[in-house]
């Protein structure tokens, strides 16, 4: 059995925000509260990045229109004693998915750890 670090991406919708900074703060806070309530405080949550198609510089993955924002959240979780990378991804997605109901999740990266 091997240990893995799994990174998932989630799309988080926030309402009644005035700025991109507000949307990021609310999204991270809400996701953190749900994970803590599910006793998953070991999951690291941060705002994802996208690269500008023109200059190539990294920018926060946040979009706000009419007081509603969508924020890409990156969540990292360590999975111990998994049979394979795919198994580790399924474990992480199931665990985080239970805590963050209705949030679309996608496995982005899986790395073996020692």
C-alpha positions as a printed Julia matrix, in Angstrom:
114×3 Matrix{Float64}:
   0.0    0.0     0.0
   1.22   3.46   -0.91
   0.5    6.99    0.36
  -0.56   9.78   -2.0
  -1.16  13.51   -2.08
  -4.35  14.23   -4.05
  -5.31  17.67   -5.36
  -8.93  18.29   -6.31
 -10.44  21.31   -8.02
 -13.9   22.53   -7.02
 -16.16  25.14   -8.56
 -17.62  27.24   -5.73
 -20.53  29.62   -6.27
 -20.9   32.64   -3.97
 -23.72  35.19   -3.92
 -24.0   38.8    -2.79
 -20.33  39.71   -3.15
 -19.02  43.1    -4.2
 -15.51  42.23   -5.37
 -13.19  39.45   -6.42
 -11.48  39.57   -3.03
 -14.84  39.16   -1.27
 -15.7   36.18   -3.48
 -12.37  34.47   -2.72
 -12.68  35.06    1.03
 -16.27  33.83    1.2
 -15.55  30.73   -0.92
 -12.54  29.64    1.15
 -14.41  30.35    4.39
 -17.57  28.45    3.39
 -15.63  25.44    2.1
 -13.46  25.42    5.23
 -16.53  25.5     7.5
 -18.1   22.54    5.71
 -14.87  20.54    5.81
 -14.34  21.33    9.51
 -17.93  20.33   10.29
 -17.22  16.99    8.61
 -14.05  16.64   10.74
 -11.88  17.02    7.62
  -9.76  19.89    8.9
  -6.69  18.17    7.41
  -7.75  19.23    3.88
  -5.87  22.32    2.65
  -8.05  24.81    0.73
  -6.82  27.66   -1.46
  -7.93  29.63   -4.51
  -6.8   28.14   -7.8
  -4.83  29.95  -10.49
  -5.23  30.3   -14.21
  -2.72  31.67  -16.67
  -3.49  34.76  -18.75
  -3.71  33.75  -22.42
  -2.02  36.99  -23.49
   0.87  37.53  -21.08
   1.16  34.09  -19.45
   1.08  35.52  -15.91
  -0.8   33.56  -13.22
  -4.09  35.08  -12.04
  -6.66  33.97   -9.46
  -9.43  31.77  -10.89
 -12.34  33.99   -9.89
 -15.12  35.55  -11.93
 -17.71  37.95  -10.5
 -20.79  39.26  -12.34
 -23.85  40.98  -10.87
 -22.83  40.21   -7.31
 -22.39  36.49   -7.98
 -19.01  34.84   -8.22
 -17.56  31.52   -9.21
 -14.29  30.59   -7.57
 -11.97  27.71   -8.41
 -10.84  26.12   -5.15
  -7.9   23.74   -4.96
  -8.07  21.17   -2.16
  -5.16  18.98   -1.17
  -5.62  15.83    0.88
  -3.25  13.05    1.84
  -4.53   9.53    1.32
  -2.78   6.71    3.14
  -2.55   3.04    2.14
  -4.23   3.32   -1.26
  -3.94   0.51   -3.79
  -3.19   2.84   -6.73
  -3.31   6.46   -7.88
  -6.85   5.97   -9.14
  -7.91   4.47   -5.83
  -6.41   7.43   -3.95
  -8.31   9.84   -6.24
 -11.6    8.05   -5.61
 -11.02   8.09   -1.83
 -10.29  11.83   -1.81
 -13.17  12.68   -4.13
 -15.64  10.66   -2.07
 -14.51  12.12    1.26
 -14.43  15.73    0.14
 -17.58  15.26   -1.95
 -19.58  14.21    1.13
 -18.57  17.38    2.95
 -19.06  19.71   -0.04
 -22.37  18.52   -1.4
 -23.37  19.95   -4.78
 -19.86  21.27   -5.53
 -18.45  19.84   -8.76
 -15.08  18.17   -8.1
 -12.31  17.12  -10.46
  -9.08  15.28   -9.64
  -6.26  17.49  -10.88
  -3.09  15.83   -9.6
  -2.03  12.74   -7.67
   1.51  12.33   -6.37
   3.07   9.5    -4.41
   4.49  10.55   -1.04
   6.89   8.78    1.29
